[in-house]
Amino acid sequence: MSDALWLARAQFGFTIAFHIVFPAFSIGLASYLAVLEGLWLRTGRTVYRDLFQYWLKIFALAFGAGVVSGLVMSYQFGSNWSVFADKTGPVLGPLMAFEVMSAFFLEAGFLGVMLFGLDKVGPRLHYLATLAVALGTFVSAFWILAVNSWMQTPAGAGINASGQYVPLDWWAVVFNPSFPYRLVHMVLAAYLTTALVVGAVGAYHLLRDASQPAARTMFSMAMGMITVVAPLQIVAGDAHGLNTLRYQPAKVMAMEGHYQSHPDGAPLILFGLPDQAAGTVRASIEIPKLSSLVLKHDPNAPLAGLDTVPRADWPFVPVVFWSFRVMVGIGLAILLLACLSVAARLRRTLYHSPVLLRLALLMGPMGFVAVVAGWITTEVGRQPYAVYGLLRTTAAASPLETPALVASLTAFAVVYFTVFGAGVFYILRLMAKPPAVHEPGLTAHTPVRAAAMSPSTLIGTPGSVPSPQQVLP
């Protein structure tokens, strides 16, 4: 691999690793805000309103950071990966346009109402705006994952006389073989990531004052979400792995560290040191036949290794091997947190268990680490292809010189760490403050109890002000 190609890949990896954490957070947080506002309108409890206003400010910052960091992706397709953009443009270009027209317009169109419109449109229409933003984040994930999934398992396209990939069946392009599995896996990861953050913030404030109602509510909701979603993610991950084994077997071989084939049942390598040059995993700790049991549901089922794949088509095993273990290890830790929270809830010590609260605080950023590790597993495991089996990465890059890429990568690193570092620091400062009673938000309007309002009041009129009898206590 040339220095220029390595730098182009490093730059794309660096920028997307920064970018991916913000959409993962905003997808889950938008849904959480919709739940909070819905509970407030249904029950009239001020704690839900205060939590909504508290997390709304954090969502606004995370959403803005995600939009800004995402703009760089299209820039890099044109600058560093122009051959890729030219060859796949007829397929991927419309998918990206669909994402902009359906998801981004939906999010941007209703985001202003969600942030500033409660005193203008009334609680019910405001809630519709919140639901629209939450739906927009999901639709955005739908189209972006359709793009990435087509790069992993291309289908429904042919090659024209110019060497470009052109769509023959849009249904097959969008719903390619790996798309449903990736969509479910990513959305569940976003929900877990958000729940871990919310739970960590709640745990932080409970460790300081266990009597805070808002901290109790957010912590209970977060632990409940983790308890439900963590087992679902394990099931979804298993199904995704089986799909990957079928369509990208070399990636699974790299994930498992299987340089050699195993005709009588493959071991699960827990840990080891993959040696790419020698084609072996040194100092490995293994459980016999467990990999065959997991992947084939038969401990004696044969599993092929990378010795059946031309060496030029091998992924870089050490990175894929360890990133996969980081992701799985965090997933198991999340499951442990869920189990501990259930036990504490049954013992009625959910808000007073130091072990649980400190573990929840420690796990706060782990969802982001797992998302990045999963992305590394997916993308590095696809190598040496930009479009799996069709377009090699070496043939997809722009003909750029090394000094230009060094300069751009350095500039990105400085700007990203400065700008996004400041944004994350400010978000953490907001999280360090406990939700206040009658939390000041981005609107000046104090919502009213839904049960005490007439339909006309719920719809609201511009500039309307609730009566003292309608104001929430």
C-alpha positions in Angstrom: 0.0 0.0 0.0 1.4 3.4 -1.0 1.8 6.2 1.5 -0.8 8.3 -0.3 -3.4 5.6 -0.1 -2.6 4.9 3.5 -3.0 8.5 4.4 -6.3 8.8 2.4 -7.7 5.9 4.3 -6.4 7.3 7.7 -8.0 10.6 7.0 -11.4 9.1 6.1 -11.2 6.8 9.2 -10.3 9.7 11.5 -13.1 12.0 10.3 -15.8 9.4 10.2 -14.8 8.1 13.7 -15.4 11.6 15.0 -18.6 11.9 13.0 -20.3 8.6 13.8 -20.5 9.2 17.5 -22.8 12.2 17.1 -25.5 10.6 14.9 -25.4 7.5 17.1 -26.2 9.8 20.1 -28.7 12.0 18.3 -30.7 9.0 17.0 -31.3 7.6 20.4 -31.6 11.0 22.1 -34.3 12.2 19.7 -36.4 9.2 20.5 -35.8 9.7 24.2 -37.0 13.3 23.9 -40.1 12.1 22.2 -40.8 9.7 25.0 -40.2 12.3 27.7 -42.5 14.8 26.0 -45.2 12.2 25.4 -45.0 11.1 29.1 -45.3 14.8 30.2 -48.4 15.4 28.0 -50.0 12.1 29.1 -49.3 12.4 32.9 -48.7 16.1 33.5 -45.7 15.3 35.7 -43.2 18.1 35.8 -40.2 15.8 36.1 -40.7 14.7 32.5 -40.9 18.3 31.3 -37.7 19.2 33.3 -35.9 16.2 31.8 -37.1 17.1 28.3 -35.8 20.7 28.6 -32.5 19.4 30.1 -31.7 16.9 27.3 -33.1 19.2 24.6 -30.1 21.6 25.0 -27.7 18.7 24.8 -29.5 17.2 21.7 -29.2 20.6 19.9 -25.4 20.6 20.4 -24.9 17.0 19.4 -27.2 17.3 16.4 -25.3 20.4 15.2 -21.9 18.7 15.7 -23.2 15.7 13.7 -24.3 17.9 10.8 -21.0 19.8 10.6 -18.8 16.7 10.9 -20.9 14.9 8.3 -20.3 17.6 5.7 -16.7 16.5 5.5 -17.7 13.1 4.2 -19.0 14.4 0.8 -15.9 16.6 0.5 -13.6 13.6 0.9 -15.5 11.6 -1.7 -14.6 14.3 -4.2 -11.1 15.0 -3.1 -9.5 11.7 -1.9 -11.9 9.1 -3.5 -12.9 10.6 -6.8 -12.6 7.3 -8.7 -14.9 5.7 -6.2 -17.3 8.6 -6.5 -17.3 8.3 -10.3 -17.8 4.6 -10.5 -20.4 4.2 -7.8 -22.1 7.6 -8.3 -25.1 6.4 -10.3 -26.0 4.0 -7.4 -24.9 5.8 -4.3 -25.6 9.4 -5.4 -29.4 9.0 -5.5 -29.4 7.2 -2.2 -27.5 10.1 -0.6 -29.9 12.5 -2.3 -32.9 10.6 -0.9 -31.3 10.9 2.6 -31.1 14.7 2.2 -34.6 15.2 0.7 -36.4 12.9 3.1 -34.5 12.8 6.4 -32.4 16.0 6.5 -35.2 18.2 5.3 -37.6 16.6 7.9 -35.1 17.1 10.7 -34.1 20.6 9.7 -37.7 21.6 9.0 -39.0 20.7 12.4 -35.9 21.2 14.5 -36.5 24.9 14.9 -40.1 24.2 16.0 -38.8 21.6 18.5 -36.2 24.0 19.9 -38.0 27.3 20.0 -41.7 26.7 19.1 -43.5 25.5 22.2 -44.8 29.0 23.0 -45.8 29.5 19.3 -47.6 26.3 18.3 -48.8 24.7 21.6 -47.9 21.4 23.2 -49.5 19.0 20.8 -48.1 20.5 17.6 -44.8 20.8 19.4 -44.9 17.1 20.2 -45.6 16.4 16.5 -42.4 18.4 15.7 -40.5 16.3 18.2 -41.8 13.1 16.7 -40.9 14.4 13.2 -37.3 15.1 14.3 -37.1 11.6 15.9 -38.5 10.0 12.7 -36.0 12.1 10.6 -33.0 10.7 12.5 -34.3 7.2 11.9 -34.9 7.8 8.2 -31.4 9.3 7.9 -29.9 6.1 9.4 -32.0 4.1 6.9 -30.5 5.7 3.9 -26.9 6.0 5.2 -27.0 2.3 6.1 -28.4 1.4 2.7 -25.4 3.1 1.2 -22.9 1.4 3.4 -24.6 -2.0 3.1 -24.5 -1.8 -0.7 -20.8 -1.3 -0.4 -20.6 -4.4 1.8 -23.0 -6.7 -0.1 -23.6 -5.0 -3.5 -26.8 -6.1 -5.4 -29.2 -4.9 -8.0 -26.5 -3.1 -10.1 -24.6 -3.7 -13.4 -21.7 -2.0 -15.2 -22.2 0.3 -18.1 -19.8 0.9 -21.0 -17.9 3.6 -19.0 -17.1 1.2 -16.2 -19.7 2.7 -13.8 -22.0 0.7 -11.6 -25.6 1.6 -12.6 -28.8 0.5 -10.8 -30.8 -2.2 -12.5 -33.2 -2.9 -9.6 -33.6 -0.2 -6.9 -35.4 -2.5 -4.6 -32.4 -4.9 -4.6 -30.0 -2.0 -4.3 -31.6 -0.6 -1.2 -32.6 -3.9 0.4 -29.4 -5.7 -0.3 -28.6 -8.9 1.6 -27.0 -7.2 4.7 -29.1 -4.1 4.9 -31.8 -5.3 7.3 -29.3 -6.7 9.7 -27.1 -3.6 9.7 -30.0 -1.3 10.2 -31.4 -3.1 13.2 -27.9 -3.5 14.7 -27.0 0.2 14.3 -30.3 1.5 15.6 -30.2 -0.7 18.7 -26.6 0.4 19.2 -27.7 4.1 19.0 -30.4 3.4 21.7 -27.9 1.6 23.9 -25.4 4.4 23.5 -27.9 7.0 24.5 -29.2 4.9 27.4 -25.7 4.5 28.7 -25.1 8.3 28.6 -28.4 9.1 30.3 -27.8 6.4 32.9 -24.3 7.7 33.6 -25.6 11.3 34.0 -28.3 10.0 36.3 -25.8 7.9 38.3 -23.5 10.9 38.7 -26.2 13.1 40.2 -27.5 10.2 42.4 -24.0 9.7 43.8 -24.1 13.3 44.9 -27.7 13.4 46.0 -29.9 10.3 45.9 -33.1 12.2 46.6 -33.2 14.1 43.2 -36.4 13.2 41.5 -35.2 14.0 38.0 -31.9 12.0 38.5 -33.9 9.1 39.7 -36.3 9.2 36.8 -33.6 9.4 34.1 -31.6 6.6 35.8 -34.6 4.3 36.1 -35.6 4.9 32.5 -32.0 4.4 31.2 -31.6 1.1 33.1 -35.0 -0.1 31.9 -34.0 0.7 28.3 -30.7 -1.2 28.7 -32.4 -4.2 30.2 -34.7 -4.5 27.2 -32.3 -3.5 24.4 -29.1 -5.3 25.5 -30.5 -8.9 25.0 -32.1 -7.8 21.7 -28.8 -6.4 20.5 -27.1 -9.8 21.3 -29.7 -11.6 19.2 -29.4 -9.0 16.4 -25.6 -9.2 16.5 -25.7 -13.0 16.2 -28.1 -12.8 13.2 -25.8 -10.1 11.6 -22.8 -12.3 12.2 -24.4 -15.3 10.4 -25.4 -13.0 7.5 -21.8 -11.8 7.3 -20.5 -15.3 7.3 -22.6 -16.0 4.3 -21.8 -13.0 2.2 -18.4 -11.9 3.6 -16.7 -15.0 4.9 -13.2 -13.5 4.9 -14.3 -10.8 7.3 -15.6 -13.4 9.8 -12.4 -15.4 9.4 -10.5 -12.2 10.4 -12.9 -11.5 13.3 -12.4 -15.0 14.6 -8.7 -15.1 13.9 -9.1 -18.2 11.8 -6.0 -18.2 9.6 -6.3 -22.0 9.2 -9.4 -24.1 8.3 -10.9 -26.4 10.9 -12.6 -29.4 9.3 -13.8 -30.9 12.6 -15.0 -27.9 14.5 -13.3 -24.5 15.0 -12.3 -23.1 18.4 -13.3 -19.7 19.7 -10.1 -17.7 20.2 -10.8 -15.5 23.2 -7.5 -13.6 23.0 -4.2 -13.8 21.2 -1.7 -12.0 19.0 -2.5 -12.3 15.3 0.6 -12.5 13.1 -0.4 -11.4 9.6 2.9 -12.4 8.0 3.0 -15.8 9.5 -0.7 -16.4 9.2 -1.3 -17.5 12.8 -2.5 -16.3 16.1 0.3 -16.5 18.7 -0.2 -17.1 22.4 -3.9 -17.8 21.8 -6.4 -18.7 24.5 -9.1 -20.9 23.0 -12.3 -22.7 23.8 -12.5 -25.8 21.6 -15.3 -26.0 19.0 -17.2 -23.0 20.4 -16.8 -20.9 17.2 -18.4 -23.7 15.2 -21.2 -23.8 17.7 -21.8 -20.1 17.6 -21.5 -19.7 13.8 -23.0 -23.0 12.6 -24.9 -24.0 15.7 -23.0 -27.3 15.5 -19.8 -27.8 17.5 -18.4 -30.2 14.9 -19.3 -28.1 11.8 -16.3 -27.4 9.6 -15.2 -23.8 9.2 -12.9 -22.5 6.4 -10.0 -20.3 7.3 -8.0 -17.6 5.4 -5.9 -20.3 4.0 -8.7 -20.8 1.5 -8.6 -17.2 0.5 -5.8 -15.6 -1.8 -3.5 -13.6 0.5 -4.1 -10.5 -1.6 -7.7 -10.6 -0.5 -7.0 -10.9 3.2 -8.3 -8.2 5.5 -5.7 -6.9 8.1 -6.5 -9.4 10.8 -4.9 -7.8 13.9 -7.2 -4.7 13.7 -10.4 -6.6 12.9 -9.6 -9.3 15.5 -9.2 -6.8 18.3 -11.9 -4.3 17.4 -14.4 -7.1 17.3 -13.4 -8.2 20.8 -13.7 -4.6 22.1 -17.2 -4.4 20.7 -18.3 -7.8 22.1 -16.6 -7.2 25.4 -18.5 -3.9 25.9 -21.7 -5.6 24.9 -21.2 -8.2 27.6 -20.4 -5.5 30.1 -23.7 -3.7 29.1 -25.5 -7.0 29.7 -23.9 -7.3 33.2 -25.1 -3.7 34.0 -28.6 -4.6 32.9 -28.6 -7.7 35.2 -27.3 -5.7 38.1 -29.9 -3.0 37.6 -32.7 -5.7 37.6 -31.4 -7.1 40.8 -31.2 -3.7 42.4 -34.7 -2.8 41.3 -36.0 -6.0 42.8 -34.2 -5.2 46.1 -35.5 -1.6 45.9 -31.9 -0.3 46.0 -31.8 1.0 42.4 -30.9 4.6 43.5 -28.7 3.6 46.5 -26.4 0.9 45.2 -22.8 2.4 45.0 -21.6 -0.5 42.9 -24.4 -0.1 40.3 -24.1 3.7 40.2 -20.4 3.7 39.8 -20.5 1.0 37.1 -23.2 2.9 35.3 -21.0 6.0 35.5 -18.0 4.1 34.2 -20.1 2.7 31.3 -21.3 6.1 30.2 -18.9 6.5 27.2 -18.6 2.8 26.4 -21.4 2.9 23.9 -19.4 5.3 21.7 -16.4 3.1 22.0 -18.4 0.1 20.9 -19.9 2.0 18.0 -16.5 3.0 16.7 -15.1 -0.5 17.3 -18.0 -1.9 15.4 -17.4 0.5 12.5 -13.7 -0.4 12.4 -14.6 -4.1 12.3 -17.1 -3.6 9.5 -14.9 -1.3 7.3 -11.4 -2.8 7.9 -13.0 -6.3 7.5 -14.3 -5.3 4.1 -10.7 -4.6 2.8 -9.1 -4.8 0.4 -12.3 -3.7 -1.3 -14.1 -0.4 -1.4 -17.1 -2.2 -2.8 -16.9 -5.8 -1.7 -15.8 -8.1 -4.5 -16.2 -5.5 -7.2 -13.9 -2.4 -6.6 -10.6 -2.6 -4.8 -9.6 0.3 -2.5 -6.4 0.7 -4.4 -8.4 1.4 -7.6 -10.9 3.8 -5.9 -8.5 6.5 -4.6 -7.7 9.8 -6.2 -4.2 10.3 -7.7 -3.0 12.6 -4.9 0.5 13.2 -3.7 1.6 12.3 -0.2 2.5 15.9 1.0 -1.0 17.1 0.1 -2.6 14.3 2.2 -0.2 14.9 5.1 -1.3 18.6 5.1 -5.0 17.9 4.9 -4.9 15.2 7.6 -2.9 17.5 9.9 -5.4 20.3 9.4 -8.4 18.0 10.0 -6.8 16.7 13.2 -6.1 20.2 14.6 -9.6 21.6 13.6 -11.5 18.5 14.8 -9.8 18.3 18.2 -10.2 22.0 18.7 -13.8 22.5 17.6 -15.4 19.2 18.6 -13.3 19.0 21.7 -14.8 22.4 22.8 -18.3 21.1 21.9 -17.9 17.9 23.9 -16.4 19.9 26.8 -19.5 22.2 26.8 -21.9 19.2 26.6 -20.1 17.6 29.6 -20.5 20.9 31.5 -24.2 20.8 30.8 -24.4 17.2 32.0 -22.5 18.1 35.2 -25.4 20.3 36.3 -28.4 18.5 37.7 -31.8 19.0 36.1 -33.5 21.9 37.8 -37.2 22.2 38.8 -38.8 24.2 36.1 -35.7 23.6 34.0 -35.0 26.7 31.9 -35.0 25.6 28.3 -34.8 27.0 24.8 -38.4 28.3 25.1 -39.9 30.8 27.5 -43.2 29.1 27.6 -44.3 27.0 30.6 -46.3 24.0 29.3 -49.6 23.1 30.8 -51.1 19.9 32.1 -52.6 18.0 29.2 -55.4 16.5 31.2 -56.6 19.9 32.3 -56.6 21.5 28.8 -59.3 21.8 26.2 -58.4 20.7 22.6 -58.2 24.3 21.5 -55.7 25.1 24.3 -53.6 22.0 23.4 -53.4 23.2 19.8 -52.5 26.6 21.0 -52.5 30.0 19.3 -49.5 32.2 18.6 -48.4 34.1 21.7 -51.0 32.3 23.9 -50.3 32.2 27.6 -51.8 29.6 30.0 -53.9 30.7 32.9 -52.5 30.2 36.4 -54.9 27.3 37.0 -53.4 25.5 34.0 -49.7 26.0 34.9 -48.1 22.8 36.1 -47.1 22.8 39.8 
